[in-house]
Amino acid sequence: MVDRQKNKRWVFMGVAIIFMALFSCQMATAKSNTEKAGDALAVLIPAIGLGSTLFYEEGNEGTIQFVESMITSQVITFGLKKAINRTRPNGDCCDSFPSGHSSVAFAGAAFLQKRYGWTYGIPAYLAAAFVGYSRVQSDKHHTEDVIAGAAIGILSSYIFTKPYKGFAITPLASNGVYGLHITKAW
């Protein structure tokens, strides 16, 4: 049990370092607050997805599904970027189509939704939509770049991700009733 927890921590740290390395150059050159927030969310959404697998789950099933989804999403995204070689709206050469920020953010959001349900999915999708908006707003991508990146991310996660069958604890606040809703799938 202790060795498994150590392995999870190392996997989490390794993937987190890879995400940070991929986006650190873009975050350093971000000009507006919108662009900086979008860059940060593009890292944070997948980090939450990966962190959730380590927090909620005993085995490595969710972590493996997350990594498979992310690798597939990024291989397809960067393969298309090199093959299509589209100029960005700001005039920078190449790599506009599809949006890598959008594909990673939507892959993370789709993973959270498919694995843990809409309670996690709705805020994750809203944050991922902001990432896409920030890329168009900062003239880094055309709208269709963002839509394609989102589709790649969502499809990648839907291919590999299975719903979590463990306990789910959800806060409950409705009509003056407050508490926790605890469910277990058998």
N, CA and C atoms as a LAMMPS dump frame, in Angstrom:
ITEM: TIMESTEP
0
ITEM: NUMBER OF ATOMS
558
ITEM: BOX BOUNDS ff ff ff
-5.0000000000000000e+02 5.0000000000000000e+02
-5.0000000000000000e+02 5.0000000000000000e+02
-5.0000000000000000e+02 5.0000000000000000e+02
ITEM: ATOMS id mol type element x y z
1 1 1 N 0.821 -1.196 0
2 1 2 C 0 0 0
3 1 3 C 0.866 1.261 0
4 2 1 N 1.883 1.303 0.83
5 2 2 C 2.758 2.476 0.91
6 2 3 C 3.524 2.653 -0.402
7 3 1 N 4.017 1.539 -0.993
8 3 2 C 4.742 1.624 -2.266
9 3 3 C 3.843 2.15 -3.372
10 4 1 N 2.591 1.733 -3.368
11 4 2 C 1.652 2.192 -4.382
12 4 3 C 1.435 3.695 -4.254
13 5 1 N 1.323 4.193 -3.038
14 5 2 C 1.155 5.626 -2.818
15 5 3 C 2.389 6.401 -3.291
16 6 1 N 3.58 5.865 -3.037
17 6 2 C 4.806 6.516 -3.51
18 6 3 C 4.834 6.559 -5.031
19 7 1 N 4.449 5.446 -5.683
20 7 2 C 4.409 5.411 -7.146
21 7 3 C 3.429 6.44 -7.695
22 8 1 N 2.276 6.561 -7.068
23 8 2 C 1.29 7.552 -7.502
24 8 3 C 1.86 8.957 -7.41
25 9 1 N 2.532 9.229 -6.317
26 9 2 C 3.104 10.573 -6.159
27 9 3 C 4.137 10.861 -7.23
28 10 1 N 4.983 9.891 -7.549
29 10 2 C 6 10.085 -8.58
30 10 3 C 5.367 10.283 -9.95
31 11 1 N 4.334 9.505 -10.253
32 11 2 C 3.637 9.673 -11.533
33 11 3 C 3.019 11.064 -11.601
34 12 1 N 2.346 11.462 -10.535
35 12 2 C 1.715 12.78 -10.493
36 12 3 C 2.746 13.883 -10.693
37 13 1 N 3.839 13.809 -9.972
38 13 2 C 4.875 14.834 -10.084
39 13 3 C 5.472 14.854 -11.488
40 14 1 N 5.711 13.69 -12.065
41 14 2 C 6.282 13.616 -13.412
42 14 3 C 5.372 14.238 -14.453
43 15 1 N 4.092 13.89 -14.406
44 15 2 C 3.147 14.448 -15.371
45 15 3 C 2.98 15.95 -15.146
46 16 1 N 2.926 16.375 -13.897
47 16 2 C 2.802 17.804 -13.602
48 16 3 C 4.005 18.582 -14.141
49 17 1 N 5.185 18.037 -14.006
50 17 2 C 6.392 18.69 -14.533
51 17 3 C 6.338 18.78 -16.05
52 18 1 N 5.868 17.726 -16.699
53 18 2 C 5.744 17.74 -18.162
54 18 3 C 4.766 18.828 -18.595
55 19 1 N 3.597 18.912 -17.928
56 19 2 C 2.624 19.951 -18.27
57 19 3 C 3.221 21.336 -18.078
58 20 1 N 3.887 21.54 -16.966
59 20 2 C 4.47 22.847 -16.708
60 20 3 C 5.541 23.19 -17.743
61 21 1 N 6.329 22.223 -18.143
62 21 2 C 7.365 22.468 -19.149
63 21 3 C 6.744 22.831 -20.496
64 22 1 N 5.652 22.155 -20.855
65 22 2 C 5.01 22.43 -22.139
66 22 3 C 4.486 23.858 -22.226
67 23 1 N 3.996 24.379 -21.114
68 23 2 C 3.338 25.668 -21.153
69 23 3 C 4.131 26.796 -20.513
70 24 1 N 5.296 26.525 -19.947
71 24 2 C 6.033 27.575 -19.245
72 24 3 C 6.49 28.68 -20.189
73 25 1 N 6.903 28.352 -21.394
74 25 2 C 7.337 29.385 -22.34
75 25 3 C 6.178 30.298 -22.704
76 26 1 N 5.001 29.71 -22.95
77 26 2 C 3.849 30.511 -23.327
78 26 3 C 3.367 31.357 -22.159
79 27 1 N 3.421 30.834 -20.946
80 27 2 C 2.982 31.599 -19.786
81 27 3 C 3.918 32.78 -19.544
82 28 1 N 5.193 32.599 -19.808
83 28 2 C 6.171 33.662 -19.576
84 28 3 C 5.978 34.818 -20.552
85 29 1 N 5.46 34.534 -21.749
86 29 2 C 5.31 35.576 -22.754
87 29 3 C 3.882 36.093 -22.851
88 30 1 N 2.988 35.623 -22.007
89 30 2 C 1.609 36.085 -22.045
90 30 3 C 1.558 37.58 -21.765
91 31 1 N 0.694 38.291 -22.514
92 31 2 C 0.655 39.747 -22.392
93 31 3 C -0.504 40.241 -21.545
94 32 1 N -1.686 39.692 -21.71
95 32 2 C -2.851 40.188 -20.978
96 32 3 C -3.187 39.262 -19.812
97 33 1 N -3.989 39.784 -18.892
98 33 2 C -4.437 38.961 -17.78
99 33 3 C -5.31 37.811 -18.25
100 34 1 N -6.102 38.044 -19.29
101 34 2 C -6.938 36.98 -19.854
102 34 3 C -6.074 35.856 -20.386
103 35 1 N -5.027 36.213 -21.104
104 35 2 C -4.133 35.199 -21.657
105 35 3 C -3.404 34.445 -20.547
106 36 1 N -2.952 35.159 -19.529
107 36 2 C -2.273 34.505 -18.401
108 36 3 C -3.217 33.555 -17.67
109 37 1 N -4.453 33.979 -17.455
110 37 2 C -5.434 33.116 -16.783
111 37 3 C -5.728 31.882 -17.621
112 38 1 N -5.86 32.054 -18.935
113 38 2 C -6.082 30.91 -19.824
114 38 3 C -4.923 29.936 -19.801
115 39 1 N -3.705 30.463 -19.808
116 39 2 C -2.516 29.607 -19.736
117 39 3 C -2.489 28.813 -18.43
118 40 1 N -2.816 29.497 -17.333
119 40 2 C -2.81 28.821 -16.029
120 40 3 C -3.88 27.735 -15.966
121 41 1 N -5.072 28.025 -16.469
122 41 2 C -6.149 27.022 -16.452
123 41 3 C -5.832 25.831 -17.352
124 42 1 N -5.099 26.076 -18.44
125 42 2 C -4.723 24.974 -19.33
126 42 3 C -3.834 23.968 -18.611
127 43 1 N -3.139 24.38 -17.587
128 43 2 C -2.323 23.486 -16.768
129 43 3 C -3.134 22.965 -15.576
130 44 1 N -3.919 23.849 -14.976
131 44 2 C -4.644 23.5 -13.755
132 44 3 C -5.731 22.445 -13.975
133 45 1 N -6.492 22.542 -15.052
134 45 2 C -7.583 21.59 -15.291
135 45 3 C -7.06 20.154 -15.365
136 46 1 N -6.055 19.865 -16.2
137 46 2 C -5.53 18.49 -16.211
138 46 3 C -4.882 18.099 -14.886
139 47 1 N -4.254 19.047 -14.208
140 47 2 C -3.64 18.725 -12.915
141 47 3 C -4.708 18.301 -11.91
142 48 1 N -5.856 18.944 -11.942
143 48 2 C -6.962 18.544 -11.068
144 48 3 C -7.46 17.154 -11.45
145 49 1 N -7.547 16.891 -12.753
146 49 2 C -7.963 15.559 -13.198
147 49 3 C -7.031 14.482 -12.69
148 50 1 N -5.746 14.7 -12.84
149 50 2 C -4.77 13.723 -12.369
150 50 3 C -4.789 13.635 -10.849
151 51 1 N -4.842 14.768 -10.188
152 51 2 C -4.891 14.775 -8.733
153 51 3 C -6.109 14.041 -8.198
154 52 1 N -7.223 14.137 -8.893
155 52 2 C -8.441 13.435 -8.468
156 52 3 C -8.26 11.928 -8.473
157 53 1 N -7.525 11.425 -9.453
158 53 2 C -7.296 9.97 -9.493
159 53 3 C -6.466 9.526 -8.298
160 54 1 N -5.57 10.371 -7.851
161 54 2 C -4.72 10.026 -6.714
162 54 3 C -5.467 10.184 -5.397
163 55 1 N -6.405 11.127 -5.341
164 55 2 C -7.142 11.388 -4.116
165 55 3 C -8.264 10.374 -3.894
166 56 1 N -9.029 10.077 -4.936
167 56 2 C -10.218 9.245 -4.788
168 56 3 C -9.96 7.748 -4.917
169 57 1 N -8.94 7.377 -5.641
170 57 2 C -8.825 5.988 -6.057
171 57 3 C -7.691 5.252 -5.368
172 58 1 N -7.932 3.977 -5.125
173 58 2 C -6.949 3.104 -4.485
174 58 3 C -5.933 2.577 -5.501
175 59 1 N -6.377 2.179 -6.666
176 59 2 C -5.487 1.616 -7.691
177 59 3 C -5.039 2.671 -8.681
178 60 1 N -4.443 2.221 -9.751
179 60 2 C -3.917 3.124 -10.774
180 60 3 C -4.814 3.241 -11.998
181 61 1 N -6.002 2.646 -11.946
182 61 2 C -6.875 2.616 -13.127
183 61 3 C -7.155 4.013 -13.67
184 62 1 N -7.587 4.935 -12.814
185 62 2 C -7.898 6.287 -13.254
186 62 3 C -6.672 7.031 -13.758
187 63 1 N -5.56 6.855 -13.085
188 63 2 C -4.322 7.517 -13.502
189 63 3 C -3.908 7.052 -14.892
190 64 1 N -4.011 5.762 -15.134
191 64 2 C -3.657 5.21 -16.45
192 64 3 C -4.598 5.759 -17.518
193 65 1 N -5.892 5.797 -17.229
194 65 2 C -6.855 6.339 -18.193
195 65 3 C -6.568 7.816 -18.476
196 66 1 N -6.217 8.563 -17.447
197 66 2 C -5.886 9.976 -17.619
198 66 3 C -4.67 10.135 -18.533
199 67 1 N -3.614 9.397 -18.241
200 67 2 C -2.379 9.51 -19.023
201 67 3 C -2.623 9.09 -20.477
202 68 1 N -3.373 8.001 -20.684
203 68 2 C -3.687 7.573 -22.057
204 68 3 C -4.451 8.66 -22.807
205 69 1 N -5.411 9.279 -22.138
206 69 2 C -6.198 10.35 -22.759
207 69 3 C -5.323 11.54 -23.133
208 70 1 N -4.472 11.958 -22.207
209 70 2 C -3.623 13.122 -22.45
210 70 3 C -2.591 12.865 -23.549
211 71 1 N -1.973 11.714 -23.498
212 71 2 C -0.964 11.406 -24.525
213 71 3 C -1.612 11.364 -25.904
214 72 1 N -2.763 10.703 -26.013
215 72 2 C -3.462 10.627 -27.3
216 72 3 C -3.832 12.016 -27.796
217 73 1 N -4.399 12.823 -26.921
218 73 2 C -4.802 14.177 -27.279
219 73 3 C -3.618 14.995 -27.785
220 74 1 N -2.511 14.932 -27.073
221 74 2 C -1.368 15.764 -27.442
222 74 3 C -0.632 15.247 -28.686
223 75 1 N -0.563 13.942 -28.85
224 75 2 C 0.075 13.395 -30.06
225 75 3 C -0.723 13.808 -31.301
226 76 1 N -2.044 13.69 -31.237
227 76 2 C -2.887 14.087 -32.369
228 76 3 C -2.77 15.599 -32.606
229 77 1 N -2.85 16.372 -31.551
230 77 2 C -2.789 17.829 -31.678
231 77 3 C -1.477 18.284 -32.303
232 78 1 N -0.365 17.823 -31.759
233 78 2 C 0.918 18.294 -32.271
234 78 3 C 1.247 17.692 -33.635
235 79 1 N 0.739 16.501 -33.919
236 79 2 C 0.882 15.936 -35.261
237 79 3 C 0.157 16.786 -36.293
238 80 1 N -1.066 17.186 -35.976
239 80 2 C -1.831 18.046 -36.892
240 80 3 C -1.196 19.421 -37.029
241 81 1 N -0.673 19.972 -35.943
242 81 2 C -0.004 21.269 -36.015
243 81 3 C 1.129 21.243 -37.05
244 82 1 N 1.928 20.192 -36.993
245 82 2 C 3.07 20.093 -37.908
246 82 3 C 2.619 19.794 -39.338
247 83 1 N 1.596 18.983 -39.481
248 83 2 C 1.127 18.606 -40.818
249 83 3 C 0.412 19.763 -41.517
250 84 1 N -0.385 20.532 -40.771
251 84 2 C -1.198 21.594 -41.377
252 84 3 C -0.418 22.899 -41.483
253 85 1 N 0.378 23.23 -40.466
254 85 2 C 1.29 24.371 -40.534
255 85 3 C 0.568 25.688 -40.816
256 86 1 N -0.504 25.966 -40.097
257 86 2 C -1.323 27.161 -40.307
258 86 3 C -0.765 28.35 -39.528
259 87 1 N -0.756 29.52 -40.159
260 87 2 C -0.286 30.751 -39.529
261 87 3 C -1.303 31.228 -38.497
262 88 1 N -0.809 31.743 -37.389
263 88 2 C -1.669 32.247 -36.314
264 88 3 C -2.284 33.589 -36.729
265 89 1 N -3.401 33.963 -36.105
266 89 2 C -4.044 35.238 -36.464
267 89 3 C -3.169 36.466 -36.192
268 90 1 N -2.234 36.361 -35.254
269 90 2 C -1.354 37.499 -34.965
270 90 3 C -0.183 37.58 -35.94
271 91 1 N -0.135 36.669 -36.898
272 91 2 C 0.913 36.679 -37.909
273 91 3 C 2.089 35.779 -37.595
274 92 1 N 2.164 35.246 -36.377
275 92 2 C 3.246 34.325 -36.034
276 92 3 C 3.153 33.09 -36.924
277 93 1 N 4.304 32.609 -37.291
278 93 2 C 4.343 31.486 -38.212
279 93 3 C 3.916 30.185 -37.539
280 94 1 N 3.011 29.546 -38.158
281 94 2 C 2.78 28.112 -37.988
282 94 3 C 2.14 27.692 -36.666
283 95 1 N 1.788 26.451 -36.619
284 95 2 C 1.296 25.757 -35.427
285 95 3 C -0.001 26.321 -34.848
286 96 1 N -0.845 26.929 -35.664
287 96 2 C -2.093 27.466 -35.143
288 96 3 C -3.167 26.391 -35.005
289 97 1 N -3.249 25.481 -35.972
290 97 2 C -4.344 24.496 -35.993
291 97 3 C -3.839 23.112 -35.638
292 98 1 N -4.463 22.483 -34.653
293 98 2 C -5.474 22.918 -33.693
294 98 3 C -4.828 23.534 -32.457
295 99 1 N -5.651 24.074 -31.58
296 99 2 C -5.149 24.71 -30.36
297 99 3 C -4.72 23.66 -29.339
298 100 1 N -3.454 23.69 -28.952
299 100 2 C -2.937 22.772 -27.944
300 100 3 C -3.487 23.078 -26.557
301 101 1 N -3.633 24.374 -26.242
302 101 2 C -4.211 24.754 -24.955
303 101 3 C -5.626 24.194 -24.83
304 102 1 N -6.406 24.343 -25.898
305 102 2 C -7.788 23.858 -25.865
306 102 3 C -7.85 22.339 -25.775
307 103 1 N -6.988 21.661 -26.513
308 103 2 C -7.045 20.189 -26.478
309 103 3 C -6.684 19.653 -25.096
310 104 1 N -5.695 20.231 -24.443
311 104 2 C -5.316 19.746 -23.112
312 104 3 C -6.364 20.126 -22.069
313 105 1 N -6.924 21.338 -22.172
314 105 2 C -7.94 21.771 -21.205
315 105 3 C -9.216 20.937 -21.347
316 106 1 N -9.662 20.727 -22.575
317 106 2 C -10.888 19.95 -22.779
318 106 3 C -10.676 18.462 -22.522
319 107 1 N -9.473 17.964 -22.744
320 107 2 C -9.199 16.562 -22.376
321 107 3 C -9.311 16.401 -20.863
322 108 1 N -8.78 17.355 -20.117
323 108 2 C -8.889 17.313 -18.66
324 108 3 C -10.333 17.438 -18.197
325 109 1 N -11.085 18.354 -18.807
326 109 2 C -12.488 18.55 -18.438
327 109 3 C -13.32 17.312 -18.762
328 110 1 N -13.115 16.739 -19.945
329 110 2 C -13.869 15.543 -20.333
330 110 3 C -13.517 14.361 -19.437
331 111 1 N -12.241 14.264 -19.052
332 111 2 C -11.843 13.198 -18.135
333 111 3 C -12.592 13.35 -16.812
334 112 1 N -12.596 14.548 -16.243
335 112 2 C -13.274 14.776 -14.97
336 112 3 C -14.764 14.455 -15.075
337 113 1 N -15.392 14.88 -16.17
338 113 2 C -16.82 14.64 -16.343
339 113 3 C -17.124 13.159 -16.514
340 114 1 N -16.387 12.492 -17.375
341 114 2 C -16.674 11.079 -17.656
342 114 3 C -16.321 10.197 -16.456
343 115 1 N -15.245 10.518 -15.77
344 115 2 C -14.781 9.679 -14.66
345 115 3 C -15.586 9.925 -13.386
346 116 1 N -15.874 11.189 -13.071
347 116 2 C -16.469 11.533 -11.781
348 116 3 C -17.841 12.185 -11.87
349 117 1 N -18.334 12.446 -13.07
350 117 2 C -19.686 12.967 -13.233
351 117 3 C -19.739 14.464 -13.515
352 118 1 N -20.961 14.927 -13.729
353 118 2 C -21.182 16.312 -14.127
354 118 3 C -20.909 17.303 -13.016
355 119 1 N -20.931 16.873 -11.767
356 119 2 C -20.609 17.79 -10.673
357 119 3 C -19.197 18.344 -10.866
358 120 1 N -18.305 17.514 -11.34
359 120 2 C -16.931 17.934 -11.648
360 120 3 C -16.834 18.468 -13.076
361 121 1 N -17.633 17.896 -13.964
362 121 2 C -17.529 18.236 -15.378
363 121 3 C -17.954 19.642 -15.725
364 122 1 N -19.045 20.11 -15.146
365 122 2 C -19.548 21.44 -15.509
366 122 3 C -18.526 22.54 -15.226
367 123 1 N -17.985 22.632 -14.001
368 123 2 C -16.986 23.697 -13.801
369 123 3 C -15.726 23.492 -14.645
370 124 1 N -15.363 22.242 -14.872
371 124 2 C -14.172 21.979 -15.694
372 124 3 C -14.404 22.407 -17.144
373 125 1 N -15.58 22.109 -17.687
374 125 2 C -15.89 22.542 -19.055
375 125 3 C -15.975 24.062 -19.161
376 126 1 N -16.521 24.712 -18.146
377 126 2 C -16.574 26.176 -18.164
378 126 3 C -15.16 26.768 -18.157
379 127 1 N -14.282 26.205 -17.338
380 127 2 C -12.894 26.669 -17.302
381 127 3 C -12.197 26.399 -18.632
382 128 1 N -12.449 25.232 -19.223
383 128 2 C -11.844 24.898 -20.52
384 128 3 C -12.359 25.843 -21.614
385 129 1 N -13.644 26.201 -21.553
386 129 2 C -14.186 27.157 -22.52
387 129 3 C -13.494 28.508 -22.384
388 130 1 N -13.179 28.902 -21.147
389 130 2 C -12.439 30.148 -20.938
390 130 3 C -11.042 30.052 -21.556
391 131 1 N -10.417 28.895 -21.438
392 131 2 C -9.101 28.705 -22.063
393 131 3 C -9.211 28.958 -23.567
394 132 1 N -10.21 28.353 -24.193
395 132 2 C -10.416 28.566 -25.632
396 132 3 C -10.667 30.026 -25.958
397 133 1 N -11.517 30.669 -25.177
398 133 2 C -11.803 32.09 -25.361
399 133 3 C -10.516 32.911 -25.258
400 134 1 N -9.688 32.596 -24.277
401 134 2 C -8.453 33.36 -24.073
402 134 3 C -7.511 33.233 -25.26
403 135 1 N -7.523 32.087 -25.912
404 135 2 C -6.642 31.883 -27.071
405 135 3 C -7.105 32.706 -28.274
406 136 1 N -8.411 32.8 -28.473
407 136 2 C -8.947 33.619 -29.566
408 136 3 C -8.78 35.101 -29.228
409 137 1 N -9.098 35.471 -27.996
410 137 2 C -9.007 36.859 -27.552
411 137 3 C -7.582 37.406 -27.673
412 138 1 N -6.582 36.566 -27.437
413 138 2 C -5.185 37.018 -27.485
414 138 3 C -4.57 36.879 -28.879
415 139 1 N -5.394 36.569 -29.871
416 139 2 C -4.957 36.413 -31.266
417 139 3 C -3.937 35.296 -31.467
418 140 1 N -3.982 34.281 -30.632
419 140 2 C -3.1 33.125 -30.799
420 140 3 C -3.742 32.064 -31.689
421 141 1 N -5.093 32.056 -31.749
422 141 2 C -5.801 31.042 -32.525
423 141 3 C -7.059 31.613 -33.154
424 142 1 N -7.445 30.99 -34.251
425 142 2 C -8.739 31.23 -34.866
426 142 3 C -9.769 30.399 -34.089
427 143 1 N -11.029 30.759 -34.203
428 143 2 C -12.093 30.031 -33.505
429 143 3 C -12.09 28.556 -33.879
430 144 1 N -11.902 28.254 -35.149
431 144 2 C -11.91 26.842 -35.578
432 144 3 C -10.723 26.053 -35.011
433 145 1 N -9.618 26.718 -34.715
434 145 2 C -8.48 26.058 -34.057
435 145 3 C -8.89 25.572 -32.667
436 146 1 N -9.604 26.443 -31.958
437 146 2 C -10.056 26.127 -30.601
438 146 3 C -11.098 25.012 -30.633
439 147 1 N -12.029 25.085 -31.57
440 147 2 C -13.073 24.054 -31.68
441 147 3 C -12.441 22.703 -31.994
442 148 1 N -11.477 22.682 -32.908
443 148 2 C -10.802 21.419 -33.245
444 148 3 C -10.022 20.883 -32.045
445 149 1 N -9.315 21.751 -31.335
446 149 2 C -8.582 21.317 -30.142
447 149 3 C -9.509 20.751 -29.087
448 150 1 N -10.653 21.423 -28.887
449 150 2 C -11.637 20.932 -27.91
450 150 3 C -12.157 19.558 -28.319
451 151 1 N -12.472 19.383 -29.585
452 151 2 C -12.994 18.092 -30.059
453 151 3 C -11.965 16.979 -29.873
454 152 1 N -10.718 17.269 -30.174
455 152 2 C -9.654 16.266 -29.999
456 152 3 C -9.528 15.884 -28.527
457 153 1 N -9.513 16.879 -27.647
458 153 2 C -9.391 16.612 -26.219
459 153 3 C -10.554 15.807 -25.677
460 154 1 N -11.766 16.2 -26.037
461 154 2 C -12.956 15.495 -25.547
462 154 3 C -12.985 14.062 -26.059
463 155 1 N -12.763 13.878 -27.351
464 155 2 C -12.796 12.523 -27.915
465 155 3 C -11.711 11.631 -27.324
466 156 1 N -10.528 12.183 -27.104
467 156 2 C -9.44 11.393 -26.511
468 156 3 C -9.828 10.886 -25.125
469 157 1 N -10.42 11.754 -24.332
470 157 2 C -10.826 11.33 -22.99
471 157 3 C -11.998 10.362 -23.034
472 158 1 N -12.935 10.582 -23.938
473 158 2 C -14.083 9.68 -24.016
474 158 3 C -13.691 8.287 -24.485
475 159 1 N -12.645 8.179 -25.269
476 159 2 C -12.195 6.856 -25.729
477 159 3 C -11.628 6.04 -24.576
478 160 1 N -10.847 6.662 -23.707
479 160 2 C -10.099 5.918 -22.685
480 160 3 C -10.718 5.916 -21.292
481 161 1 N -11.615 6.845 -21.007
482 161 2 C -12.083 7.03 -19.642
483 161 3 C -13.359 6.246 -19.348
484 162 1 N -13.344 5.552 -18.232
485 162 2 C -14.51 4.815 -17.733
486 162 3 C -14.968 5.487 -16.434
487 163 1 N -16.275 5.483 -16.154
488 163 2 C -16.756 6.084 -14.908
489 163 3 C -16.156 5.402 -13.679
490 164 1 N -15.88 6.21 -12.686
491 164 2 C -15.337 5.711 -11.423
492 164 3 C -16.435 5.001 -10.652
493 165 1 N -16.124 3.826 -10.128
494 165 2 C -17.119 3.014 -9.432
495 165 3 C -16.969 3.049 -7.92
496 166 1 N -16.235 3.994 -7.414
497 166 2 C -16.025 4.069 -5.97
498 166 3 C -17.041 4.964 -5.308
499 167 1 N -16.719 5.395 -4.132
500 167 2 C -17.565 6.323 -3.395
501 167 3 C -17.485 7.702 -4.032
502 168 1 N -18.586 8.405 -4.012
503 168 2 C -18.608 9.798 -4.438
504 168 3 C -19.273 10.606 -3.334
505 169 1 N -18.637 11.673 -2.928
506 169 2 C -19.188 12.564 -1.912
507 169 3 C -19.391 13.919 -2.573
508 170 1 N -20.64 14.372 -2.581
509 170 2 C -20.989 15.613 -3.248
510 170 3 C -21.676 16.535 -2.25
511 171 1 N -21.263 17.807 -2.184
512 171 2 C -21.961 18.75 -1.317
513 171 3 C -23.394 18.947 -1.81
514 172 1 N -24.322 19.153 -0.875
515 172 2 C -25.73 19.31 -1.203
516 172 3 C -26.233 20.597 -0.568
517 173 1 N -26.836 21.463 -1.371
518 173 2 C -27.443 22.695 -0.868
519 173 3 C -28.648 22.991 -1.747
520 174 1 N -29.853 22.777 -1.185
521 174 2 C -31.063 22.975 -1.963
522 174 3 C -32.231 23.254 -1.036
523 175 1 N -32.968 24.324 -1.324
524 175 2 C -34.176 24.671 -0.571
525 175 3 C -33.949 24.656 0.942
526 176 1 N -32.87 25.227 1.393
527 176 2 C -32.582 25.304 2.819
528 176 3 C -32.037 24.034 3.431
529 177 1 N -31.749 23.028 2.618
530 177 2 C -31.182 21.767 3.103
531 177 3 C -29.706 21.745 2.727
532 178 1 N -28.855 21.481 3.704
533 178 2 C -27.425 21.433 3.473
534 178 3 C -26.879 20.111 3.997
535 179 1 N -25.946 19.538 3.268
536 179 2 C -25.366 18.275 3.734
537 179 3 C -24.453 17.683 2.689
538 180 1 N -24.232 16.401 2.812
539 180 2 C -23.393 15.664 1.876
540 180 3 C -24.202 14.531 1.271
541 181 1 N -24.03 14.336 -0.001
542 181 2 C -24.678 13.223 -0.7
543 181 3 C -23.578 12.192 -0.957
544 182 1 N -23.707 11.021 -0.393
545 182 2 C -22.694 9.967 -0.531
546 182 3 C -23.295 8.845 -1.364
547 183 1 N -22.583 8.475 -2.442
548 183 2 C -23.045 7.383 -3.297
549 183 3 C -21.946 6.366 -3.489
550 184 1 N -22.356 5.141 -3.772
551 184 2 C -21.424 4.059 -4.059
552 184 3 C -22.023 3.218 -5.169
553 185 1 N -21.269 3.06 -6.252
554 185 2 C -21.722 2.217 -7.355
555 185 3 C -21.225 0.798 -7.125
556 186 1 N -22.073 -0.183 -7.384
557 186 2 C -21.703 -1.585 -7.155
558 186 3 C -21.525 -2.309 -8.469
